Amino acid sequence: MTVIDIPGSKSVTARALFLAAAADGTTTLVRPLVSDDTEGFAEGLTTLGYEVERRAHEWRVQGRPAGPAAPIADVYCRDGATTARFLPALAAAGHGDFRFDASAQMRRRPLAPLTRALRALGVDLRHEEAEGHHPLRIAASGVKGGALTLDAGQSSQYLTALLMLGPLTTEGLTITVTDLVSEPYVEITLAMMRAFGAEPTREGDVFTVPATGYRATTYAIEPDASTSSYFFAAAALTGREVTVEGLGTGALQGDLAFVDVLDRMGADVTVTPGGTTVRGTGRLHGLTVNMRDISDTMPTLAALAPYADGPVRIEDVANTRVKECDRLEACAENLRRLGITVTTGPDWIEIRPGTPRPAEITTHGDHRIVMSFAVTGLRTPGISFDDPGCVRKTFPDFHAHWEKFTSPAQGTPGRGTARMRQEWGA
């Protein structure tokens, strides 16, 4: 059995940084993810005037319930969607003039539902170039609160940003959601807000957030479930057994449900309070699966799909078209380059069984495309990537760790079980 220490969750780390910055007191984050996205978030906080001390395996954030210390700031959000969407909401609750910009990739990604909602709450906000996209400016003077309606069908991050803003308003927020994708990520948000002393509630499509503020705490970041999906998929493909400790029945992240998909395909899956284990059985069945709530793992399944014994059809993943790239088309494009028959629709992809041939994967600068097709490469030598370094966004050391995981010392893929422990820290 191979026991893997997966780096901390990107989603949890980003939320924890927002909540720590907004809390009264000093928060300690234990084992946060260290990657381009999370370092960009931390640097954004520093630019806004928050004190962030980064040590190995531990970050300390001095909270400022009144908002940013800097009266004027120009924040560069890099490629990070959480940075680009969460920090403007945090800054809006303070007082000052704040500008936010991002990489060309992030500039292309939509922001309009969030900025419309902020404007509806009275925030003085304007887009400098394309409406509904970065860059943007906020003349912040606090947020009174109130009721609003939000379409979160493109991204649950819009709702998360507003929910986390709620306790910082003077009167609280009531948010009615007309459409919601990736719902488990919202449950992460609600649970973490409560851990920092807030009291959000939900009744159906209506979220109510009282103006409680936040309290500092010590918060441990659980392993990243999306990152774990590549190693779980590798086990299912090769017949090996992989355990991720610290990601079990009490996990916050909905992407752990990816192992349920592997279970349906024929892998042996065990989830306990202490962790999750996947063992390959030598078979992978085709299936039809709705991945609306776990769409970040769609590329993982797409890259694994050619080795199933029947077609794999992934449905209700329209939101993957507005991620770092159009992931649905990127998966289809690369699978076809590997010689696999693929059909797509507006929100679905169907992949026929086949034998992938060696090819260079076009990554579109998307970390998940690289890590997903690394799984395909376990059975198809000669797969390469035009931009392998884009994994720095969430897992800078991925290639080194993957090489250790797939090395002969760990056992030949598909031939038995490795019996050595790997400690891969964040």
VMD Tcl script that draws the C-alpha trace (Angstrom):
set ca {
  {0.00 0.00 0.00}
  {1.21 3.50 -0.81}
  {0.20 6.16 1.72}
  {0.36 9.64 0.23}
  {0.56 12.94 2.08}
  {-1.31 15.23 -0.33}
  {-0.76 19.01 -0.08}
  {-3.45 21.08 1.59}
  {-6.67 21.98 -0.16}
  {-6.55 25.06 -2.38}
  {-10.24 25.78 -1.80}
  {-9.93 25.49 1.97}
  {-6.70 27.52 2.11}
  {-8.21 30.41 0.11}
  {-11.33 30.56 2.28}
  {-9.23 30.31 5.43}
  {-7.09 33.25 4.33}
  {-10.18 35.42 3.75}
  {-11.74 34.43 7.07}
  {-8.49 34.91 8.97}
  {-8.03 38.38 7.49}
  {-11.58 39.33 8.47}
  {-11.42 37.86 11.99}
  {-10.80 39.60 15.29}
  {-7.39 38.38 16.46}
  {-4.55 36.30 15.05}
  {-5.35 33.08 13.19}
  {-2.92 30.21 12.67}
  {-3.42 28.11 9.53}
  {-1.84 24.66 9.83}
  {-0.46 23.00 6.68}
  {-1.88 25.46 4.15}
  {-1.31 24.77 0.49}
  {1.82 26.51 -0.80}
  {1.29 27.18 -4.51}
  {1.06 30.03 -6.98}
  {-2.64 30.54 -6.24}
  {-2.39 30.60 -2.46}
  {0.81 32.64 -2.40}
  {-0.91 35.10 -4.73}
  {-3.82 35.30 -2.30}
  {-1.49 35.89 0.65}
  {0.42 38.58 -1.28}
  {-2.88 40.22 -2.18}
  {-3.73 40.42 1.51}
  {-0.31 41.93 2.22}
  {-0.83 44.52 -0.52}
  {-4.13 45.45 1.15}
  {-2.29 45.99 4.42}
  {-2.94 42.75 6.30}
  {-0.11 41.11 8.25}
  {0.60 37.60 6.94}
  {3.52 35.62 8.35}
  {4.37 32.54 6.31}
  {6.40 29.78 7.95}
  {6.94 26.17 6.93}
  {3.66 24.29 7.49}
  {2.08 27.27 9.29}
  {0.78 30.69 8.29}
  {-0.29 33.35 10.80}
  {-2.70 36.12 9.81}
  {-3.46 39.19 11.91}
  {-7.13 39.89 11.31}
  {-8.63 43.33 10.68}
  {-12.43 43.31 11.12}
  {-12.52 46.95 9.94}
  {-11.03 46.01 6.58}
  {-7.75 46.66 4.75}
  {-5.15 48.81 6.48}
  {-3.99 50.30 3.18}
  {-6.09 53.28 2.08}
  {-5.01 52.74 -1.53}
  {-3.87 49.46 -3.07}
  {-3.29 47.90 -6.48}
  {-3.70 44.13 -6.17}
  {-2.48 41.68 -8.81}
  {-4.43 38.43 -8.56}
  {-2.23 36.34 -10.90}
  {-4.21 33.35 -12.29}
  {-6.15 32.76 -9.08}
  {-9.93 32.77 -9.39}
  {-10.39 32.65 -5.62}
  {-8.02 35.61 -5.24}
  {-9.71 37.54 -8.04}
  {-13.22 36.91 -6.72}
  {-12.81 36.83 -2.94}
  {-10.48 39.79 -2.35}
  {-12.71 42.43 -3.98}
  {-15.54 41.34 -1.67}
  {-13.23 41.56 1.35}
  {-11.98 45.00 0.33}
  {-15.50 46.28 -0.30}
  {-16.27 45.88 3.42}
  {-13.47 48.30 4.30}
  {-12.69 51.88 3.38}
  {-10.32 52.97 0.62}
  {-9.62 52.93 -3.09}
  {-8.66 49.50 -4.38}
  {-7.78 48.25 -7.84}
  {-7.70 44.59 -8.84}
  {-6.14 43.11 -11.97}
  {-5.12 39.62 -13.04}
  {-3.32 37.57 -15.67}
  {-4.59 37.43 -19.24}
  {-6.05 34.00 -18.48}
  {-7.95 35.28 -15.44}
  {-9.06 38.42 -17.28}
  {-10.94 36.17 -19.69}
  {-12.87 34.44 -16.91}
  {-16.28 35.85 -15.94}
  {-16.88 38.04 -12.92}
  {-20.17 39.78 -13.78}
  {-22.59 37.97 -11.41}
  {-20.42 38.92 -8.44}
  {-19.81 42.52 -9.42}
  {-23.50 43.03 -10.22}
  {-24.34 41.73 -6.76}
  {-21.79 44.02 -5.11}
  {-23.22 46.99 -6.98}
  {-26.72 45.97 -5.85}
  {-25.40 46.23 -2.28}
  {-24.26 49.79 -2.93}
  {-20.59 49.13 -3.64}
  {-18.99 51.78 -5.88}
  {-17.37 49.48 -8.42}
  {-16.36 49.89 -12.05}
  {-14.67 47.70 -14.63}
  {-11.82 49.48 -16.39}
  {-12.00 47.55 -19.64}
  {-14.44 44.74 -20.49}
  {-17.61 44.84 -18.41}
  {-17.79 41.85 -16.07}
  {-14.04 41.16 -16.19}
  {-10.84 42.31 -14.54}
  {-9.41 44.88 -14.09}
  {-11.80 46.63 -11.71}
  {-11.77 49.45 -9.16}
  {-13.64 49.73 -5.89}
  {-14.15 52.92 -3.90}
  {-14.96 51.13 -0.66}
  {-17.01 52.66 2.13}
  {-18.31 49.58 3.91}
  {-21.34 47.45 3.00}
  {-24.69 47.94 4.69}
  {-26.11 44.58 3.59}
  {-29.64 43.62 2.64}
  {-31.27 41.16 0.25}
  {-30.20 40.21 -3.25}
  {-30.69 37.56 -5.92}
  {-27.70 35.76 -7.42}
  {-27.14 33.46 -10.38}
  {-24.31 31.11 -9.39}
  {-24.71 28.81 -12.37}
  {-21.25 29.64 -13.74}
  {-19.36 29.40 -10.48}
  {-20.15 28.81 -6.82}
  {-17.30 31.21 -6.00}
  {-19.64 34.18 -6.54}
  {-21.89 32.90 -3.78}
  {-18.95 32.04 -1.53}
  {-17.52 35.57 -1.84}
  {-20.87 37.09 -0.85}
  {-21.48 34.63 1.98}
  {-18.08 35.40 3.50}
  {-18.80 39.12 3.10}
  {-22.08 38.80 5.02}
  {-20.74 38.86 8.61}
  {-18.73 42.00 7.75}
  {-21.81 44.03 6.72}
  {-23.68 46.23 9.17}
  {-27.07 44.54 8.70}
  {-26.26 41.08 7.34}
  {-27.17 39.51 3.99}
  {-30.01 37.45 2.58}
  {-29.08 35.81 -0.73}
  {-31.58 34.00 -2.96}
  {-29.82 31.78 -5.49}
  {-31.53 31.08 -8.83}
  {-28.96 28.54 -10.05}
  {-26.02 26.92 -8.30}
  {-23.17 24.79 -9.62}
  {-20.56 22.91 -7.54}
  {-22.81 23.02 -4.50}
  {-20.44 21.07 -2.21}
  {-18.02 24.01 -2.36}
  {-20.71 26.19 -0.79}
  {-21.03 23.66 2.03}
  {-17.27 24.05 2.60}
  {-17.80 27.79 2.88}
  {-20.65 27.52 5.38}
  {-18.78 25.04 7.58}
  {-15.64 27.18 7.62}
  {-17.57 30.37 8.38}
  {-19.07 28.64 11.40}
  {-15.59 27.56 12.52}
  {-14.65 31.26 12.58}
  {-17.70 32.22 14.64}
  {-20.24 33.22 11.97}
  {-23.81 31.89 11.92}
  {-24.94 31.42 8.31}
  {-28.13 29.44 7.65}
  {-29.74 27.96 4.58}
  {-33.33 27.18 3.72}
  {-33.55 25.80 0.22}
  {-32.25 28.44 -2.17}
  {-32.14 31.20 0.47}
  {-28.99 31.88 2.48}
  {-29.11 34.16 5.52}
  {-25.93 35.60 7.03}
  {-26.17 37.72 10.21}
  {-23.68 40.53 10.83}
  {-21.73 38.60 13.46}
  {-18.18 39.30 12.40}
  {-15.53 36.56 12.77}
  {-13.33 35.25 15.58}
  {-9.72 34.18 15.07}
  {-8.88 30.51 15.56}
  {-6.34 27.81 14.77}
  {-7.45 26.04 11.61}
  {-5.98 22.86 10.09}
  {-6.18 22.59 6.29}
  {-7.23 19.15 5.05}
  {-5.57 17.49 2.02}
  {-6.78 18.59 -1.41}
  {-9.46 16.22 -2.71}
  {-9.12 17.37 -6.34}
  {-5.37 16.71 -6.25}
  {-6.02 13.34 -4.62}
  {-8.19 12.35 -7.58}
  {-5.12 11.82 -9.81}
  {-3.59 9.34 -7.39}
  {-6.90 7.57 -6.80}
  {-7.38 7.29 -10.57}
  {-3.84 5.96 -10.93}
  {-4.58 3.21 -8.42}
  {-7.79 2.26 -10.23}
  {-5.92 2.10 -13.54}
  {-2.80 0.23 -12.46}
  {-4.13 -2.25 -9.91}
  {-2.26 -0.66 -7.04}
  {-3.58 0.52 -3.67}
  {-3.36 4.15 -2.59}
  {-4.38 5.76 0.70}
  {-4.74 9.48 1.38}
  {-4.76 10.09 5.11}
  {-6.67 13.00 6.59}
  {-9.30 12.90 3.85}
  {-12.08 10.66 5.09}
  {-15.69 10.59 6.18}
  {-15.48 13.98 7.89}
  {-13.89 15.76 4.92}
  {-15.31 19.12 3.87}
  {-14.54 18.78 0.17}
  {-17.18 17.40 -2.15}
  {-14.57 16.34 -4.70}
  {-13.87 13.31 -2.53}
  {-17.03 11.93 -4.17}
  {-14.80 11.17 -7.16}
  {-13.97 7.89 -5.43}
  {-17.66 6.96 -5.71}
  {-17.26 7.21 -9.48}
  {-14.23 4.91 -9.31}
  {-16.25 2.51 -7.16}
  {-18.96 2.39 -9.84}
  {-16.27 1.67 -12.43}
  {-15.04 -1.35 -10.48}
  {-12.33 -0.15 -8.10}
  {-12.39 -1.13 -4.43}
  {-12.95 1.98 -2.30}
  {-12.81 2.32 1.48}
  {-13.55 5.60 3.25}
  {-12.92 5.80 7.00}
  {-12.67 8.70 9.46}
  {-8.89 8.58 9.04}
  {-8.60 8.51 5.26}
  {-9.60 7.07 1.91}
  {-8.16 4.03 0.12}
  {-8.62 3.06 -3.53}
  {-7.42 -0.27 -4.91}
  {-7.48 -1.20 -8.57}
  {-9.08 -4.52 -9.42}
  {-7.92 -4.90 -13.00}
  {-11.22 -3.74 -14.48}
  {-12.79 -0.40 -15.32}
  {-16.39 -0.27 -16.48}
  {-17.90 2.39 -18.66}
  {-20.65 4.53 -17.15}
  {-22.74 7.66 -17.44}
  {-22.18 10.10 -14.59}
  {-23.41 13.57 -13.63}
  {-20.39 15.56 -12.41}
  {-22.04 18.94 -11.83}
  {-21.03 18.97 -8.18}
  {-17.50 17.60 -8.70}
  {-16.63 19.18 -12.03}
  {-12.96 19.86 -11.15}
  {-12.44 16.09 -11.35}
  {-14.05 15.83 -14.78}
  {-10.65 15.95 -16.55}
  {-9.37 13.16 -14.29}
  {-12.18 10.88 -15.39}
  {-11.86 11.95 -19.03}
  {-8.15 11.03 -19.02}
  {-8.91 7.65 -17.43}
  {-11.91 6.89 -19.65}
  {-10.16 5.31 -22.69}
  {-9.19 2.33 -20.54}
  {-12.78 1.50 -19.53}
  {-14.56 -1.47 -21.09}
  {-17.35 0.73 -22.43}
  {-18.16 4.36 -23.18}
  {-17.77 6.94 -20.44}
  {-20.27 9.79 -20.66}
  {-19.85 12.80 -18.35}
  {-22.87 15.09 -18.08}
  {-23.87 18.49 -16.64}
  {-20.40 20.05 -16.74}
  {-21.08 23.25 -18.70}
  {-19.24 25.26 -16.05}
  {-15.96 23.54 -16.99}
  {-15.99 25.67 -20.12}
  {-15.22 28.81 -18.06}
  {-12.39 27.47 -15.93}
  {-8.69 28.16 -16.59}
  {-9.54 27.05 -20.10}
  {-12.52 25.39 -21.78}
  {-11.74 22.11 -20.03}
  {-14.43 20.14 -21.80}
  {-13.02 20.99 -25.23}
  {-9.42 20.71 -24.01}
  {-10.08 17.14 -22.87}
  {-11.80 16.29 -26.16}
  {-9.00 17.87 -28.22}
  {-6.26 15.98 -26.39}
  {-8.07 12.65 -26.36}
  {-8.53 12.91 -30.13}
  {-4.83 13.71 -30.46}
  {-4.23 10.44 -28.59}
  {-6.39 8.62 -31.15}
  {-9.50 8.27 -28.98}
  {-13.04 8.77 -30.34}
  {-14.81 11.58 -28.49}
  {-18.11 13.42 -28.93}
  {-19.18 16.53 -27.06}
  {-22.22 18.70 -26.45}
  {-22.84 21.96 -24.62}
  {-22.48 20.34 -21.19}
  {-21.34 16.77 -21.83}
  {-18.52 14.65 -23.21}
  {-18.60 10.97 -24.26}
  {-15.39 8.98 -24.61}
  {-15.13 5.63 -26.36}
  {-12.73 2.90 -25.22}
  {-9.43 2.76 -27.10}
  {-5.67 2.47 -26.93}
  {-4.11 5.92 -26.61}
  {-1.02 6.61 -28.69}
  {1.88 8.85 -27.65}
  {1.35 12.57 -28.26}
  {2.06 15.99 -26.82}
  {-0.80 17.28 -24.69}
  {-1.88 20.88 -25.27}
  {-2.36 22.15 -21.74}
  {-3.79 25.63 -22.40}
  {-1.87 26.65 -19.28}
  {-4.28 24.59 -17.14}
  {-2.80 22.67 -14.22}
  {-5.64 20.12 -14.18}
  {-5.09 19.14 -17.81}
  {-1.46 18.26 -17.02}
  {-2.19 16.27 -13.87}
  {-5.13 14.44 -15.43}
  {-3.28 13.29 -18.54}
  {-0.38 12.19 -16.36}
  {-2.79 9.39 -15.42}
  {-3.19 8.43 -19.09}
  {0.59 8.34 -19.36}
  {0.78 5.49 -16.84}
  {-0.37 3.13 -19.58}
  {0.80 5.09 -22.63}
  {4.54 5.88 -22.59}
  {5.57 8.91 -24.61}
  {2.92 11.38 -23.51}
  {4.38 14.86 -22.99}
  {3.06 18.36 -22.24}
  {3.61 21.70 -23.94}
  {3.56 23.53 -20.58}
  {4.26 21.06 -17.76}
  {5.18 23.88 -15.38}
  {1.63 25.24 -15.15}
  {1.05 22.79 -12.26}
  {2.66 25.43 -10.03}
  {-0.82 26.93 -9.74}
  {-1.87 24.28 -7.20}
  {0.91 21.64 -6.89}
  {4.38 22.98 -7.76}
  {6.12 19.68 -6.97}
  {3.63 17.48 -8.81}
  {6.06 16.07 -11.38}
  {8.65 15.08 -8.79}
  {6.02 13.43 -6.63}
  {4.39 11.70 -9.57}
  {7.75 10.31 -10.66}
  {8.31 8.90 -7.17}
  {4.83 7.44 -7.16}
  {5.30 5.72 -10.52}
  {8.95 4.69 -10.09}
  {9.97 1.01 -10.29}
  {10.72 1.08 -6.56}
  {7.02 1.57 -6.00}
  {6.14 -1.46 -8.06}
  {5.39 -1.84 -11.75}
  {2.03 -0.27 -12.59}
  {-0.63 -2.92 -12.76}
  {1.54 -5.61 -11.11}
  {0.86 -5.83 -7.43}
  {0.99 -3.46 -4.49}
  {3.78 -1.20 -3.34}
  {4.65 -1.40 0.34}
  {6.53 1.76 1.08}
  {5.37 5.00 2.64}
  {5.84 8.29 0.77}
  {5.68 11.57 2.70}
  {4.91 14.30 0.19}
  {4.48 17.51 2.10}
  {2.99 20.75 0.84}
}
mol new
graphics top color blue
foreach p $ca { graphics top sphere $p radius 0.5 }
foreach p [lrange $ca 0 end-1] q [lrange $ca 1 end] { graphics top cylinder $p $q radius 0.2 }
display resetview
